């Protein structure tokens, strides 16, 4: 189900209403159930993938606590990353690899047919990176291993940011999930600001992005029928469309989470007003660029200062 669908406009108020009136101890379970329902509305069978990623990283945290030696912890991290990234690579790049292998040398027809049948699970990159950040945070000693499987599963699958980000860190979202029973829900200012942010995101997505897409697609599908002016307008239109599409989804996610008492990180910060390419990427999809900085670039040898300057 998409944020700008009728299904979500029915789903979200029901989730909020029940979330506000159920006992505090049931909040985590309720949000977990609704998160899986949200994800399964796209494709029910792919819930097994997010469950697998959750189980692997959850167990990795427990194993690092059970076997505290540096050598054992490194093996657990390596296994967690290899298995999760292996699943991600299979679903994202199997068709691409088989197609290019077939150019270089003939491959069995069953491999081609199998790769053609692979459907990319929605949000797989987002929840995979989020789950792996937990593994690395536990390894670094920045968070304690989460022993409650319901809380941890909710951290990985929290529906507002499940399919389009922002990609949260365990130091932020998991900490809030642990405290969900103590969240004061009836906060008018927070609910109002979250609702306004959701409306702004809907406006960006439905009114701006989707309307521009009509013009942009028309031009690029019949480029020979249009002149240079229309082509230039389509280029600028596409840049606005893709920004409002992505930023709109992030705004809806942050607003929805805020209404439920959760604070998600900022994901876009006026990137088109950046003064350099480096600054542009620092403002565009902030949660993804900082993820690569914190969990890939810096661990490979860069300093934090260098990492922040190059994101």
N, C-alpha and C positions, 0 to 999 in steps of 0.2 A: 504494500500500500504506500502510495506517495503522499507527501505532506499536503499537496494541493489537490487531493482527491476527496470525493464525498465520503468515502469510507473513513478517512482520517478525521474528517469533521464530525463524524459520529463517534468514532473510537476514542478520540482524545478527551472529550467532555465526560464520557463514561469512566475512563481511567481516573481522571481528576476527582470526580465526585466520589467514587468508591475509595480512592486513596485518602481523601480527606476525612472519611467517616469510619474507616475500619480501625481496629485496635493498633496501637503503635507497633507491636511485635509482628504484625502481619504485613507491614508495609513492604519490606524487602521481598517477601514471597510474591505479593501482589504485583509489584513492578517487574519481577522476573517473569512471571506468567504472561503478563501483558507484553513484555519485550519479545518473548519467544513467539507469541501470537502475531505481533507486528511483523517479525522477520519471516515467519512461516506463511504469511499472506502473499509473499512474493513467490516462494517455492518451498513447500513443506519439507521436502527431503533434504534440502540444504541446511536445515536446522542441525542435522547430524554433524556438519562441518564445524559450525560454531561451537557445538557441544564438544567436539574432539579437541579443538584449539583450547577451549576452556579447561578441559580435563588435563591435557598435557602440561599447560603452564601452571595450573593449580598444583599438580603433583610435583612439578619441578621445584616449586617453592618449598613444599614439605620435605622433599629429598635433600635440598640444600641445608635445611635445618637438621635433618637426621644425620647427614654425612658432612660435617663442617670443614673437612680438610679442603685446602685450596684446589688440589688436583681433582677431587671428587666433584666439587662445585663447578669447576670449569667443564667437566664432562657433562654434567646435567644441563648447563647453559647451552653447550654445543648441541646436545640432543634435542633440546627444546627448540632452538633456532632452526636446526636442520629439518625437523619434522614439520614445523609450521610453515617455514619458507618453501619446503618441498611441496606441500599441499597448495600453497599460493602459486608457485611456479607452474604446477601441473594445470591448474584451471585457467591461468592467465596466458601461458605461453606454449602449451602443448601443440595447439593447432599451428602456431607460427613456426615452431621448430620442425614439425613434421612436414609442413609445406615447403620449407627451405631445404630440408634434407632430401625431399623428393626431387628437387631441382638438381642437386649434386649427384645423387645416386638413387636408383629406384628403391622404394620402400614397399612393404606388403600392403595390399589394398585395404586390409582390415585396420591397419594403423591409420590410414587416411580417413576411413569411415568413422573410426572411433574418435579421432580428433575433431571431426566435423560435428559430432554429436555433443561435444562438451559445451555447456552453457555456463558462462561466467557467473558465479554466485554474487548477488548484490552485496556490496559492502565488505567483501572478503579482505581487501587490503586494510581497511580501517580497523576491523576488529582483530586482525592478525597482528598488526603493529602495536595495537593497544595491549594485547595480551603479552606480547614479547617484551614490552617496556616493563611489565611487572616482573618478568623473569630477571631482567637485567637489574632492576631496582633492588630486588631481593639479594641478588649476587653481590651488589655493591654495598649492601647493608643499609640502604636508604629507607627501606620499609621492612616491617616484620612479615613473615609468611602468613597469609590469611588462612585460618583453619576452618572458617565457616564456608562451606561450598556454595550456599545460597547467595551470600554476600559477594563472594568472588565471581560467581556466574553473572550476577547482576552488573558488576563492574564491567565485565567484557561485553555484555549484551544490552546495556541501558539504551532503550529504543530511541530517544530523541537524537542521539548522535551516532547511532549504530551504522547507518548506511551512507552517510555523507560527512561525518566528522562533526566537530573537531575531534582529533585523536587525543584522548585524554591520558594523563599519567596516573599511575597508582598513587603517587604522593598527593594528588588532588582529589580525583573522583572516588577512589577506593576509601580514602579517609572519610569522605562525606557519606558514602554508603554505610560505613561502619556506624556513623552517627545518625542514621536515618530515623531511628526511634525518638531522637531528641529534637528533631527539626520542628520549629514552630510554624505550622502550615498557614494559619489564618493571619497572614501579614499582607495587608491591603496594598501597601506600596510595592512590595515585591511582586505580588500577583499582577497588579496593574502594569508594572514595567515589563514583566514577562509577556503579558498579553499584547502590549503595544509593539514589542520587539517581534513577536510572532506575526502580527499584522503587517509590519514593515517588511518582513521576509516574504510574506505572501504577495505583497505588492511588487517587490523586486522580481519574484519568480513569475507570477501570473500576468501582471500588467505590463512589465517591461520586457523580461526575457522571452516569454512565450510569444508576445506580439512582435518583437524584433525577429524572432526565429522565422516567422512567416515570410517577411521580406527577404531576409538573408538566404533562406533555403530556395526561394523563388529565383533569386539572382544566380546563385551558384549552380542550380540545376539547369538553368538556361542561359549560361554566361554569354553565349554567342549572340543572344538576342538583345543584350544590353550594352551600353557604352561605358566609357571609363568612369564617368561620374557615378553611375549606379554601382560599378564595381568597387570604387573607393568607399562609397557610403556603406556597401555591404561589409567591407573589411572593418570599418569603424563600428558598424552595427553589431558585428559578430563579437568584437572585443567587449562591448557593453553587455551583450547577451550572455556571454560565458561568465562574465563577472557577476551579473545579477542572478544568474542561475545558481551558481555555486555559493555566493555570499548570501543569497536569499535562503537557501537550505540551511546554511550555518546559523543565520539569524533566527529561523524558526526553531532549530534545535536548541539554541541557547535560551530563547524565550520560553519554550516548553519546559525545559529543565528548571529554569528559574521559578516558574509557577509552582513547581513541586518542591522547591527549596534547595535545588542544586545549582552551583555556580560552575559553568563550563568556561574554558579559556577562550579568549578572543581568537578568531580565525582569519579575519581580514581587517586591514587597517589602511583604507584608502590607497591601494597599491598604485593606481594610475597617477597619483600625485608624487610618486617617488622621483628622486632626482638622479638615480643611477640604477643600473640593472641589479646590482647587489641589494640596494635598498628595496627595489621592487619585489625581489624574492623574499626579503625579510618581512614584507607586508602581505604577501600573497600566500594563502593557505599556511598560516603561521604554525599551526599544530604539526603539519607534515614536515616543513623545513626544519623546525626545531627538533623534531623526532630524529631526523637524519643527523643533525648536529650532535645531539646528546647521546645517541645510541650507535652511531656509525662513525662520524667524522672525528669526534674527540677520542673515542676508544682506539682509533687507528693511529693516534699520535698527535693530533692537533691540540692546542691549548684551548681553554674555554674562550679566551679573548679572540683567538683566531677563528674559532667556530662561530661566534656571534657575529664577527665581521663578514663572514662568508656565507651567511644564511640569508 
